[in-house]
Amino acid sequence: DEDALVEQKVLLPCDPDGPLCALAFKLEDGRFGQLTYMRVYRGMLKRGDSLVNTRTKKKQKVPRLVRMHADTMEEVDQVGAGDIGALFGLECASGDTFSSSLKDLVSMESLFVPEAVMSLSIQPEKARDSNFSKALSRFM
């Protein structure tokens, strides 16, 4: 069955000419929508490229690519292996891995999150605040 995935650990060389492997490690809501910080481990991430989320298998375009410098952003055309960039308009969760195609799927290991030592609940100020549940779902 060609849809079956085989889980194995592989060494991922930092090769700028290889197929893309990038990790979304931080999400924030900015004035232009969700900003996704992404580290490129292999390959090249270019504006206009199509990316495949290895968790959802959904393909998405890279509409806008920036490099962050403290509170300022610089528009860039590409981000190479070993670099960090940020993308607008990408639907994903923190920890998602992106590849350049379905045939080159590589998924980075999830970060270890220790067991909670306390719990609490939060709720939106207004019941109609839809951004609240959308933001929380990114961490589930």
N, CA, C and O atoms as a GROMACS GRO file, in nm:
protein
  560
    1ASP      N    1   0.085  -0.119   0.000
    1ASP     CA    2   0.000   0.000   0.000
    1ASP      C    3   0.089   0.124   0.000
    1ASP      O    4   0.168   0.143   0.092
    2GLU      N    5   0.076   0.209  -0.102
    2GLU     CA    6   0.166   0.324  -0.113
    2GLU      C    7   0.132   0.436  -0.015
    2GLU      O    8   0.212   0.528   0.002
    3ASP      N    9   0.014   0.431   0.051
    3ASP     CA   10  -0.023   0.532   0.150
    3ASP      C   11   0.034   0.500   0.287
    3ASP      O   12   0.030   0.584   0.377
    4ALA      N   13   0.088   0.379   0.305
    4ALA     CA   14   0.143   0.340   0.434
    4ALA      C   15   0.274   0.415   0.458
    4ALA      O   16   0.359   0.425   0.370
    5LEU      N   17   0.287   0.467   0.578
    5LEU     CA   18   0.408   0.539   0.614
    5LEU      C   19   0.495   0.452   0.703
    5LEU      O   20   0.445   0.380   0.789
    6VAL      N   21   0.624   0.459   0.682
    6VAL     CA   22   0.719   0.385   0.763
    6VAL      C   23   0.789   0.484   0.853
    6VAL      O   24   0.848   0.582   0.806
    7GLU      N   25   0.783   0.459   0.984
    7GLU     CA   26   0.848   0.548   1.077
    7GLU      C   27   0.989   0.499   1.103
    7GLU      O   28   1.010   0.386   1.149
    8GLN      N   29   1.085   0.582   1.074
    8GLN     CA   30   1.225   0.552   1.102
    8GLN      C   31   1.299   0.682   1.124
    8GLN      O   32   1.264   0.786   1.069
    9LYS      N   33   1.403   0.676   1.206
    9LYS     CA   34   1.485   0.795   1.230
    9LYS      C   35   1.588   0.805   1.119
    9LYS      O   36   1.651   0.706   1.082
   10VAL      N   37   1.603   0.926   1.066
   10VAL     CA   38   1.700   0.949   0.960
   10VAL      C   39   1.783   1.072   0.995
   10VAL      O   40   1.737   1.162   1.065
   11LEU      N   41   1.905   1.075   0.946
   11LEU     CA   42   1.991   1.191   0.960
   11LEU      C   43   1.953   1.288   0.849
   11LEU      O   44   1.951   1.251   0.732
   12LEU      N   45   1.924   1.410   0.885
   12LEU     CA   46   1.878   1.510   0.788
   12LEU      C   47   1.991   1.609   0.761
   12LEU      O   48   2.015   1.698   0.841
   13PRO      N   49   2.060   1.594   0.647
   13PRO     CA   50   2.169   1.687   0.618
   13PRO      C   51   2.116   1.827   0.588
   13PRO      O   52   2.008   1.842   0.530
   14CYS      N   53   2.192   1.928   0.626
   14CYS     CA   54   2.155   2.067   0.600
   14CYS      C   55   2.196   2.099   0.456
   14CYS      O   56   2.295   2.167   0.432
   15ASP      N   57   2.117   2.048   0.361
   15ASP     CA   58   2.149   2.058   0.219
   15ASP      C   59   2.058   2.159   0.152
   15ASP      O   60   1.937   2.136   0.144
   16PRO      N   61   2.111   2.272   0.104
   16PRO     CA   62   2.026   2.372   0.041
   16PRO      C   63   1.964   2.326  -0.091
   16PRO      O   64   1.867   2.384  -0.138
   17ASP      N   65   2.021   2.220  -0.152
   17ASP     CA   66   1.969   2.170  -0.279
   17ASP      C   67   1.874   2.052  -0.263
   17ASP      O   68   1.818   2.004  -0.362
   18GLY      N   69   1.856   2.003  -0.141
   18GLY     CA   70   1.768   1.889  -0.118
   18GLY      C   71   1.622   1.931  -0.113
   18GLY      O   72   1.591   2.050  -0.118
   19PRO      N   73   1.532   1.832  -0.103
   19PRO     CA   74   1.390   1.864  -0.089
   19PRO      C   75   1.364   1.935   0.044
   19PRO      O   76   1.430   1.907   0.144
   20LEU      N   77   1.270   2.025   0.044
   20LEU     CA   78   1.243   2.109   0.161
   20LEU      C   79   1.200   2.028   0.283
   20LEU      O   80   1.121   1.934   0.272
   21CYS      N   81   1.254   2.065   0.397
   21CYS     CA   82   1.207   2.018   0.527
   21CYS      C   83   1.217   2.138   0.620
   21CYS      O   84   1.326   2.187   0.649
   22ALA      N   85   1.101   2.185   0.669
   22ALA     CA   86   1.097   2.304   0.755
   22ALA      C   87   1.000   2.279   0.869
   22ALA      O   88   0.902   2.207   0.854
   23LEU      N   89   1.029   2.341   0.984
   23LEU     CA   90   0.949   2.321   1.105
   23LEU      C   91   0.887   2.453   1.150
   23LEU      O   92   0.957   2.552   1.168
   24ALA      N   93   0.754   2.453   1.167
   24ALA     CA   94   0.684   2.568   1.224
   24ALA      C   95   0.700   2.561   1.375
   24ALA      O   96   0.649   2.469   1.438
   25PHE      N   97   0.770   2.658   1.433
   25PHE     CA   98   0.799   2.649   1.576
   25PHE      C   99   0.735   2.758   1.660
   25PHE      O  100   0.736   2.750   1.783
   26LYS      N  101   0.678   2.860   1.597
   26LYS     CA  102   0.614   2.967   1.674
   26LYS      C  103   0.505   3.029   1.589
   26LYS      O  104   0.524   3.055   1.470
   27LEU      N  105   0.389   3.051   1.652
   27LEU     CA  106   0.276   3.114   1.583
   27LEU      C  107   0.235   3.238   1.661
   27LEU      O  108   0.235   3.238   1.784
   28GLU      N  109   0.200   3.344   1.588
   28GLU     CA  110   0.146   3.461   1.656
   28GLU      C  111   0.047   3.531   1.564
   28GLU      O  112   0.062   3.529   1.442
   29ASP      N  113  -0.053   3.593   1.624
   29ASP     CA  114  -0.149   3.670   1.547
   29ASP      C  115  -0.099   3.812   1.537
   29ASP      O  116  -0.082   3.880   1.638
   30GLY      N  117  -0.075   3.857   1.415
   30GLY     CA  118  -0.029   3.993   1.391
   30GLY      C  119  -0.136   4.073   1.320
   30GLY      O  120  -0.248   4.026   1.301
   31ARG      N  121  -0.101   4.192   1.281
   31ARG     CA  122  -0.199   4.279   1.216
   31ARG      C  123  -0.233   4.231   1.075
   31ARG      O  124  -0.332   4.276   1.016
   32PHE      N  125  -0.152   4.140   1.019
   32PHE     CA  126  -0.178   4.086   0.886
   32PHE      C  127  -0.226   3.942   0.891
   32PHE      O  128  -0.226   3.874   0.788
   33GLY      N  129  -0.267   3.893   1.007
   33GLY     CA  130  -0.312   3.755   1.023
   33GLY      C  131  -0.207   3.673   1.095
   33GLY      O  132  -0.114   3.727   1.156
   34GLN      N  133  -0.222   3.540   1.088
   34GLN     CA  134  -0.129   3.452   1.158
   34GLN      C  135   0.010   3.460   1.096
   34GLN      O  136   0.026   3.449   0.975
   35LEU      N  137   0.108   3.480   1.181
   35LEU     CA  138   0.248   3.481   1.140
   35LEU      C  139   0.311   3.352   1.193
   35LEU      O  140   0.310   3.327   1.314
   36THR      N  141   0.366   3.272   1.103
   36THR     CA  142   0.426   3.144   1.139
   36THR      C  143   0.577   3.153   1.123
   36THR      O  144   0.628   3.177   1.013
   37TYR      N  145   0.648   3.135   1.233
   37TYR     CA  146   0.795   3.132   1.228
   37TYR      C  147   0.837   2.991   1.191
   37TYR      O  148   0.789   2.893   1.248
   38MET      N  149   0.928   2.981   1.095
   38MET     CA  150   0.966   2.851   1.044
   38MET      C  151   1.118   2.842   1.028
   38MET      O  152   1.182   2.932   0.976
   39ARG      N  153   1.174   2.731   1.075
   39ARG     CA  154   1.316   2.702   1.057
   39ARG      C  155   1.330   2.605   0.942
   39ARG      O  156   1.265   2.500   0.940
   40VAL      N  157   1.413   2.640   0.845
   40VAL     CA  158   1.438   2.553   0.730
   40VAL      C  159   1.558   2.465   0.762
   40VAL      O  160   1.668   2.515   0.787
   41TYR      N  161   1.536   2.334   0.763
   41TYR     CA  162   1.643   2.239   0.793
   41TYR      C  163   1.711   2.187   0.667
   41TYR      O  164   1.830   2.154   0.668
   42ARG      N  165   1.634   2.180   0.558
   42ARG     CA  166   1.689   2.130   0.432
   42ARG      C  167   1.613   2.197   0.318
   42ARG      O  168   1.494   2.223   0.330
   43GLY      N  169   1.682   2.223   0.209
   43GLY     CA  170   1.617   2.280   0.093
   43GLY      C  171   1.607   2.432   0.099
   43GLY      O  172   1.678   2.498   0.174
   44MET      N  173   1.515   2.484   0.018
   44MET     CA  174   1.496   2.627   0.006
   44MET      C  175   1.347   2.657   0.010
   44MET      O  176   1.268   2.594  -0.062
   45LEU      N  177   1.308   2.753   0.092
   45LEU     CA  178   1.169   2.797   0.101
   45LEU      C  179   1.158   2.927   0.022
   45LEU      O  180   1.227   3.024   0.053
   46LYS      N  181   1.072   2.928  -0.081
   46LYS     CA  182   1.059   3.046  -0.168
   46LYS      C  183   0.916   3.096  -0.171
   46LYS      O  184   0.820   3.018  -0.162
   47ARG      N  185   0.904   3.228  -0.184
   47ARG     CA  186   0.770   3.287  -0.198
   47ARG      C  187   0.705   3.228  -0.324
   47ARG      O  188   0.769   3.219  -0.429
   48GLY      N  189   0.579   3.189  -0.312
   48GLY     CA  190   0.507   3.129  -0.424
   48GLY      C  191   0.514   2.977  -0.429
   48GLY      O  192   0.439   2.914  -0.503
   49ASP      N  193   0.605   2.917  -0.351
   49ASP     CA  194   0.617   2.770  -0.346
   49ASP      C  195   0.491   2.707  -0.288
   49ASP      O  196   0.415   2.771  -0.216
   50SER      N  197   0.472   2.580  -0.319
   50SER     CA  198   0.369   2.500  -0.254
   50SER      C  199   0.436   2.414  -0.148
   50SER      O  200   0.540   2.354  -0.172
   51LEU      N  201   0.375   2.410  -0.030
   51LEU     CA  202   0.426   2.331   0.082
   51LEU      C  203   0.324   2.224   0.118
   51LEU      O  204   0.204   2.244   0.099
   52VAL      N  205   0.372   2.111   0.169
   52VAL     CA  206   0.283   2.006   0.217
   52VAL      C  207   0.305   1.993   0.368
   52VAL      O  208   0.417   1.971   0.413
   53ASN      N  209   0.197   2.007   0.444
   53ASN     CA  210   0.201   1.986   0.588
   53ASN      C  211   0.203   1.836   0.610
   53ASN      O  212   0.109   1.767   0.571
   54THR      N  213   0.308   1.784   0.674
   54THR     CA  214   0.321   1.639   0.688
   54THR      C  215   0.219   1.580   0.784
   54THR      O  216   0.193   1.459   0.779
   55ARG      N  217   0.161   1.662   0.870
   55ARG     CA  218   0.059   1.612   0.964
   55ARG      C  219  -0.077   1.600   0.894
   55ARG      O  220  -0.146   1.499   0.910
   56THR      N  221  -0.115   1.702   0.819
   56THR     CA  222  -0.248   1.705   0.757
   56THR      C  223  -0.247   1.658   0.612
   56THR      O  224  -0.353   1.626   0.556
   57LYS      N  225  -0.129   1.652   0.550
   57LYS     CA  226  -0.110   1.618   0.408
   57LYS      C  227  -0.174   1.723   0.316
   57LYS      O  228  -0.195   1.696   0.198
   58LYS      N  229  -0.204   1.842   0.368
   58LYS     CA  230  -0.263   1.948   0.287
   58LYS      C  231  -0.153   2.032   0.224
   58LYS      O  232  -0.049   2.059   0.285
   59LYS      N  233  -0.179   2.073   0.100
   59LYS     CA  234  -0.086   2.156   0.025
   59LYS      C  235  -0.128   2.302   0.040
   59LYS      O  236  -0.246   2.334   0.031
   60GLN      N  237  -0.030   2.390   0.064
   60GLN     CA  238  -0.057   2.533   0.078
   60GLN      C  239   0.050   2.613   0.005
   60GLN      O  240   0.164   2.569  -0.008
   61LYS      N  241   0.012   2.730  -0.042
   61LYS     CA  242   0.106   2.820  -0.109
   61LYS      C  243   0.170   2.914  -0.007
   61LYS      O  244   0.110   2.945   0.096
   62VAL      N  245   0.291   2.958  -0.036
   62VAL     CA  246   0.361   3.058   0.046
   62VAL      C  247   0.334   3.194  -0.016
   62VAL      O  248   0.400   3.233  -0.113
   63PRO      N  249   0.235   3.269   0.038
   63PRO     CA  250   0.201   3.397  -0.024
   63PRO      C  251   0.299   3.509   0.008
   63PRO      O  252   0.326   3.595  -0.076
   64ARG      N  253   0.351   3.508   0.129
   64ARG     CA  254   0.438   3.618   0.174
   64ARG      C  255   0.542   3.561   0.268
   64ARG      O  256   0.510   3.485   0.360
   65LEU      N  257   0.667   3.598   0.246
   65LEU     CA  258   0.779   3.545   0.324
   65LEU      C  259   0.861   3.663   0.376
   65LEU      O  260   0.898   3.752   0.299
   66VAL      N  261   0.888   3.663   0.505
   66VAL     CA  262   0.963   3.774   0.566
   66VAL      C  263   1.072   3.719   0.657
   66VAL      O  264   1.068   3.603   0.700
   67ARG      N  265   1.169   3.803   0.684
   67ARG     CA  266   1.271   3.774   0.784
   67ARG      C  267   1.252   3.876   0.895
   67ARG      O  268   1.244   3.996   0.868
   68MET      N  269   1.244   3.828   1.017
   68MET     CA  270   1.217   3.917   1.131
   68MET      C  271   1.348   3.967   1.191
   68MET      O  272   1.446   3.893   1.205
   69HIS      N  273   1.347   4.096   1.225
   69HIS     CA  274   1.459   4.160   1.294
   69HIS      C  275   1.398   4.238   1.410
   69HIS      O  276   1.355   4.352   1.392
   70ALA      N  277   1.395   4.178   1.528
   70ALA     CA  278   1.329   4.238   1.646
   70ALA      C  279   1.184   4.268   1.609
   70ALA      O  280   1.109   4.176   1.580
   71ASP      N  281   1.144   4.394   1.609
   71ASP     CA  282   1.005   4.430   1.578
   71ASP      C  283   0.984   4.470   1.432
   71ASP      O  284   0.874   4.511   1.395
   72THR      N  285   1.086   4.460   1.350
   72THR     CA  286   1.072   4.496   1.209
   72THR      C  287   1.080   4.370   1.124
   72THR      O  288   1.139   4.270   1.163
   73MET      N  289   1.019   4.378   1.006
   73MET     CA  290   1.023   4.264   0.916
   73MET      C  291   1.075   4.309   0.780
   73MET      O  292   1.048   4.420   0.734
   74GLU      N  293   1.150   4.219   0.717
   74GLU     CA  294   1.208   4.244   0.586
   74GLU      C  295   1.149   4.142   0.489
   74GLU      O  296   1.160   4.021   0.510
   75GLU      N  297   1.087   4.190   0.382
   75GLU     CA  298   1.034   4.101   0.278
   75GLU      C  299   1.151   4.031   0.210
   75GLU      O  300   1.249   4.096   0.173
   76VAL      N  301   1.142   3.900   0.194
   76VAL     CA  302   1.246   3.824   0.126
   76VAL      C  303   1.182   3.731   0.024
   76VAL      O  304   1.064   3.697   0.036
   77ASP      N  305   1.260   3.690  -0.075
   77ASP     CA  306   1.210   3.598  -0.177
   77ASP      C  307   1.232   3.453  -0.139
   77ASP      O  308   1.160   3.364  -0.185
   78GLN      N  309   1.333   3.427  -0.053
   78GLN     CA  310   1.364   3.289  -0.015
   78GLN      C  311   1.436   3.283   0.118
   78GLN      O  312   1.498   3.380   0.162
   79VAL      N  313   1.428   3.166   0.181
   79VAL     CA  314   1.498   3.138   0.306
   79VAL      C  315   1.562   3.000   0.287
   79VAL      O  316   1.494   2.904   0.251
   80GLY      N  317   1.693   2.991   0.311
   80GLY     CA  318   1.766   2.868   0.285
   80GLY      C  319   1.786   2.781   0.407
   80GLY      O  320   1.751   2.818   0.519
   81ALA      N  321   1.842   2.664   0.384
   81ALA     CA  322   1.869   2.566   0.490
   81ALA      C  323   1.952   2.630   0.600
   81ALA      O  324   2.055   2.693   0.574
   82GLY      N  325   1.907   2.613   0.724
   82GLY     CA  326   1.974   2.669   0.840
   82GLY      C  327   1.920   2.804   0.882
   82GLY      O  328   1.957   2.854   0.989
   83ASP      N  329   1.833   2.865   0.801
   83ASP     CA  330   1.779   2.998   0.831
   83ASP      C  331   1.638   2.990   0.889
   83ASP      O  332   1.571   2.887   0.881
   84ILE      N  333   1.597   3.102   0.947
   84ILE     CA  334   1.462   3.115   1.001
   84ILE      C  335   1.390   3.224   0.924
   84ILE      O  336   1.445   3.332   0.901
   85GLY      N  337   1.267   3.196   0.885
   85GLY     CA  338   1.183   3.294   0.818
   85GLY      C  339   1.046   3.292   0.880
   85GLY      O  340   1.017   3.210   0.967
   86ALA      N  341   0.960   3.382   0.835
   86ALA     CA  342   0.823   3.386   0.885
   86ALA      C  343   0.729   3.399   0.766
   86ALA      O  344   0.760   3.468   0.668
   87LEU      N  345   0.614   3.333   0.776
   87LEU     CA  346   0.517   3.331   0.667
   87LEU      C  347   0.383   3.381   0.716
   87LEU      O  348   0.345   3.356   0.831
   88PHE      N  349   0.313   3.451   0.631
   88PHE     CA  350   0.177   3.493   0.661
   88PHE      C  351   0.080   3.402   0.586
   88PHE      O  352   0.111   3.355   0.476
   89GLY      N  353  -0.035   3.379   0.645
   89GLY     CA  354  -0.142   3.307   0.577
   89GLY      C  355  -0.127   3.157   0.571
   89GLY      O  356  -0.194   3.093   0.490
   90LEU      N  357  -0.043   3.098   0.653
   90LEU     CA  358  -0.024   2.953   0.652
   90LEU      C  359  -0.108   2.894   0.764
   90LEU      O  360  -0.096   2.935   0.880
   91GLU      N  361  -0.193   2.798   0.732
   91GLU     CA  362  -0.274   2.730   0.833
   91GLU      C  363  -0.195   2.612   0.887
   91GLU      O  364  -0.166   2.517   0.813
   92CYS      N  365  -0.159   2.618   1.014
   92CYS     CA  366  -0.082   2.509   1.074
   92CYS      C  367  -0.086   2.520   1.225
   92CYS      O  368  -0.142   2.614   1.280
   93ALA      N  369  -0.026   2.424   1.290
   93ALA     CA  370  -0.011   2.424   1.435
   93ALA      C  371   0.138   2.430   1.467
   93ALA      O  372   0.221   2.397   1.383
   94SER      N  373   0.169   2.472   1.587
   94SER     CA  374   0.308   2.476   1.630
   94SER      C  375   0.363   2.333   1.633
   94SER      O  376   0.299   2.243   1.687
   95GLY      N  377   0.480   2.314   1.574
   95GLY     CA  378   0.540   2.181   1.569
   95GLY      C  379   0.515   2.107   1.438
   95GLY      O  380   0.568   1.998   1.419
   96ASP      N  381   0.435   2.164   1.348
   96ASP     CA  382   0.411   2.100   1.218
   96ASP      C  383   0.536   2.108   1.131
   96ASP      O  384   0.610   2.206   1.134
   97THR      N  385   0.558   2.001   1.054
   97THR     CA  386   0.670   1.994   0.961
   97THR      C  387   0.615   2.012   0.820
   97THR      O  388   0.507   1.964   0.788
   98PHE      N  389   0.691   2.081   0.736
   98PHE     CA  390   0.650   2.105   0.597
   98PHE      C  391   0.755   2.050   0.503
   98PHE      O  392   0.875   2.062   0.526
   99SER      N  393   0.706   1.987   0.394
   99SER     CA  394   0.792   1.933   0.290
   99SER      C  395   0.752   1.995   0.157
   99SER      O  396   0.649   2.061   0.146
  100SER      N  397   0.836   1.974   0.056
  100SER     CA  398   0.807   2.032  -0.075
  100SER      C  399   0.707   1.949  -0.156
  100SER      O  400   0.644   2.001  -0.247
  101SER      N  401   0.692   1.821  -0.123
  101SER     CA  402   0.596   1.738  -0.196
  101SER      C  403   0.557   1.618  -0.111
  101SER      O  404   0.621   1.587  -0.011
  102LEU      N  405   0.451   1.550  -0.154
  102LEU     CA  406   0.404   1.431  -0.082
  102LEU      C  407   0.506   1.318  -0.087
  102LEU      O  408   0.510   1.234   0.004
  103LYS      N  409   0.589   1.313  -0.191
  103LYS     CA  410   0.687   1.203  -0.201
  103LYS      C  411   0.810   1.226  -0.113
  103LYS      O  412   0.889   1.133  -0.092
  104ASP      N  413   0.828   1.348  -0.063
  104ASP     CA  414   0.944   1.380   0.020
  104ASP      C  415   0.907   1.408   0.165
  104ASP      O  416   0.972   1.490   0.231
  105LEU      N  417   0.802   1.342   0.215
  105LEU     CA  418   0.756   1.371   0.350
  105LEU      C  419   0.856   1.328   0.455
  105LEU      O  420   0.898   1.212   0.461
  106VAL      N  421   0.895   1.423   0.538
  106VAL     CA  422   0.979   1.397   0.655
  106VAL      C  423   0.913   1.472   0.768
  106VAL      O  424   0.878   1.589   0.754
  107SER      N  425   0.895   1.406   0.881
  107SER     CA  426   0.832   1.471   0.995
  107SER      C  427   0.933   1.483   1.108
  107SER      O  428   0.993   1.384   1.150
  108MET      N  429   0.950   1.605   1.157
  108MET     CA  430   1.042   1.628   1.268
  108MET      C  431   0.979   1.573   1.395
  108MET      O  432   0.857   1.571   1.409
  109GLU      N  433   1.064   1.529   1.488
  109GLU     CA  434   1.014   1.479   1.616
  109GLU      C  435   0.945   1.590   1.693
  109GLU      O  436   0.987   1.705   1.688
  110SER      N  437   0.839   1.553   1.763
  110SER     CA  438   0.769   1.650   1.846
  110SER      C  439   0.856   1.688   1.965
  110SER      O  440   0.937   1.609   2.012
  111LEU      N  441   0.836   1.809   2.011
  111LEU     CA  442   0.908   1.854   2.130
  111LEU      C  443   0.853   1.782   2.252
  111LEU      O  444   0.733   1.755   2.260
  112PHE      N  445   0.940   1.753   2.347
  112PHE     CA  446   0.896   1.690   2.471
  112PHE      C  447   0.832   1.797   2.559
  112PHE      O  448   0.894   1.899   2.590
  113VAL      N  449   0.709   1.772   2.599
  113VAL     CA  450   0.639   1.862   2.690
  113VAL      C  451   0.612   1.785   2.818
  113VAL      O  452   0.539   1.686   2.816
  114PRO      N  453   0.671   1.829   2.930
  114PRO     CA  454   0.653   1.755   3.056
  114PRO      C  455   0.509   1.761   3.105
  114PRO      O  456   0.432   1.849   3.065
  115GLU      N  457   0.474   1.669   3.192
  115GLU     CA  458   0.342   1.663   3.254
  115GLU      C  459   0.316   1.792   3.332
  115GLU      O  460   0.406   1.845   3.397
  116ALA      N  461   0.194   1.842   3.325
  116ALA     CA  462   0.158   1.966   3.395
  116ALA      C  463   0.160   1.945   3.546
  116ALA      O  464   0.126   1.838   3.596
  117VAL      N  465   0.201   2.048   3.619
  117VAL     CA  466   0.201   2.041   3.764
  117VAL      C  467   0.085   2.121   3.823
  117VAL      O  468   0.061   2.116   3.944
  118MET      N  469   0.014   2.195   3.738
  118MET     CA  470  -0.105   2.267   3.782
  118MET      C  471  -0.196   2.284   3.660
  118MET      O  472  -0.151   2.269   3.547
  119SER      N  473  -0.320   2.315   3.684
  119SER     CA  474  -0.412   2.339   3.573
  119SER      C  475  -0.498   2.460   3.605
  119SER      O  476  -0.517   2.497   3.720
  120LEU      N  477  -0.549   2.521   3.499
  120LEU     CA  478  -0.640   2.634   3.515
  120LEU      C  479  -0.727   2.640   3.391
  120LEU      O  480  -0.699   2.576   3.290
  121SER      N  481  -0.832   2.718   3.400
  121SER     CA  482  -0.920   2.734   3.284
  121SER      C  483  -0.925   2.881   3.247
  121SER      O  484  -0.909   2.970   3.331
  122ILE      N  485  -0.949   2.905   3.119
  122ILE     CA  486  -0.963   3.041   3.070
  122ILE      C  487  -1.088   3.049   2.984
  122ILE      O  488  -1.134   2.948   2.931
  123GLN      N  489  -1.142   3.168   2.971
  123GLN     CA  490  -1.259   3.188   2.887
  123GLN      C  491  -1.252   3.326   2.824
  123GLN      O  492  -1.189   3.416   2.880
  124PRO      N  493  -1.316   3.343   2.708
  124PRO     CA  494  -1.312   3.473   2.642
  124PRO      C  495  -1.396   3.576   2.718
  124PRO      O  496  -1.489   3.541   2.791
  125GLU      N  497  -1.362   3.703   2.698
  125GLU     CA  498  -1.441   3.809   2.762
  125GLU      C  499  -1.582   3.812   2.706
  125GLU      O  500  -1.678   3.838   2.778
  126LYS      N  501  -1.595   3.786   2.574
  126LYS     CA  502  -1.725   3.785   2.508
  126LYS      C  503  -1.748   3.647   2.448
  126LYS      O  504  -1.656   3.589   2.389
  127ALA      N  505  -1.866   3.596   2.462
  127ALA     CA  506  -1.897   3.461   2.412
  127ALA      C  507  -1.881   3.452   2.260
  127ALA      O  508  -1.856   3.343   2.209
  128ARG      N  509  -1.896   3.561   2.189
  128ARG     CA  510  -1.889   3.557   2.042
  128ARG      C  511  -1.746   3.572   1.989
  128ARG      O  512  -1.726   3.585   1.868
  129ASP      N  513  -1.648   3.570   2.077
  129ASP     CA  514  -1.509   3.588   2.037
  129ASP      C  515  -1.456   3.459   1.974
  129ASP      O  516  -1.407   3.370   2.043
  130SER      N  517  -1.466   3.449   1.841
  130SER     CA  518  -1.428   3.327   1.770
  130SER      C  519  -1.276   3.310   1.762
  130SER      O  520  -1.228   3.197   1.749
  131ASN      N  521  -1.201   3.417   1.771
  131ASN     CA  522  -1.054   3.406   1.765
  131ASN      C  523  -0.998   3.331   1.884
  131ASN      O  524  -0.892   3.270   1.875
  132PHE      N  525  -1.068   3.336   1.996
  132PHE     CA  526  -1.023   3.269   2.117
  132PHE      C  527  -1.010   3.118   2.095
  132PHE      O  528  -0.906   3.060   2.122
  133SER      N  529  -1.116   3.056   2.046
  133SER     CA  530  -1.112   2.911   2.026
  133SER      C  531  -1.017   2.874   1.912
  133SER      O  532  -0.952   2.770   1.917
  134LYS      N  533  -1.009   2.959   1.810
  134LYS     CA  534  -0.916   2.932   1.700
  134LYS      C  535  -0.772   2.934   1.750
  134LYS      O  536  -0.692   2.848   1.713
  135ALA      N  537  -0.739   3.031   1.833
  135ALA     CA  538  -0.603   3.041   1.887
  135ALA      C  539  -0.571   2.922   1.977
  135ALA      O  540  -0.461   2.867   1.970
  136LEU      N  541  -0.665   2.882   2.061
  136LEU     CA  542  -0.642   2.767   2.150
  136LEU      C  543  -0.624   2.637   2.073
  136LEU      O  544  -0.544   2.552   2.113
  137SER      N  545  -0.696   2.621   1.962
  137SER     CA  546  -0.688   2.496   1.886
  137SER      C  547  -0.549   2.474   1.828
  137SER      O  548  -0.512   2.360   1.798
  138ARG      N  549  -0.472   2.579   1.810
  138ARG     CA  550  -0.336   2.565   1.756
  138ARG      C  551  -0.242   2.494   1.853
  138ARG      O  552  -0.138   2.442   1.812
  139PHE      N  553  -0.278   2.493   1.980
  139PHE     CA  554  -0.191   2.433   2.080
  139PHE      C  555  -0.238   2.294   2.122
  139PHE      O  556  -0.174   2.230   2.206
  140MET      N  557  -0.346   2.246   2.066
  140MET     CA  558  -0.401   2.114   2.102
  140MET      C  559  -0.347   2.008   2.010
  140MET      O  560  -0.382   1.890   2.025
   0.00000   0.00000   0.00000
